[in-house]
Amino acid sequence: MIARLALALAALALGCDYTRVDIDTQGSTAACDDLAGVISARTFACAADHDAANARYDAFFASYRCIEWDPVTTPYEELWHCSLAVGRLDCDTIAGYGDDLDRWLASSPACPLLVERSDGTSLPGGIDVGGGP
């Protein structure tokens, strides 16, 4: 309950215009599932096109798979940074990225923590969550 309230307050403070996935329900892929929804929501917000928003959501899960993470050992900020960065993309940037989801996922160094290509190859980039050298 407290975690959900903190999450909702953080989203409001950051000006997010989408609903977070419930971590208790989605488990170890919640941040990735949220990311797919954010891509769809930003597509719709910028283009007012349900078909394009749904197509990008479907393309996300056709092209990528979610990486399971441990919410106890993986820092919260890094888990949600990808969704937050994608959620802040402006409409001109989104129009330029179009259906190239790799470009969307390059918006944050946290995205490779959450997503890999369906063939198992990692996204380029990423951040070290090990806490040191």
Steps between C-alpha positions, in 0.01 A plus 500: 500500500774746597706403193202565272435835662867598467495392136188702429643807673827468309311475172297810584810691603671412174197599295447153354193465284469122513408237755766279651481124493430346840826337611314256727298374204764507227799392706847498355409648161280787620734776381529341155124455470462862604744604227288340229200690629693826510609460137139439403371789713755749362418388146133565560563829683703635209315354203147436638514172309373192684616265224857634509506486881378140501737404219801631691388318814469176303831563319672547834403153618562347155854641484610500863466297814507618855797425722405387849649708780504476873328806651685439825851518354447722195477872582147634449619813317675292238200274445264785420741742334434352156123553522549849640741597221273363227201668664676835476578477128349791312273446201759616246747243630233230497406586142867469405539164673182363346488122516874461569461376857877463544516880482227530761693260724818703460330778698636366828803297601261302722304350209749213443437394862138431412490392138688278260424417140285194440801317360672544838747769396544788738423858419809718474594714798376445848615596843689311767273402786778323685567799720867543419804392303 
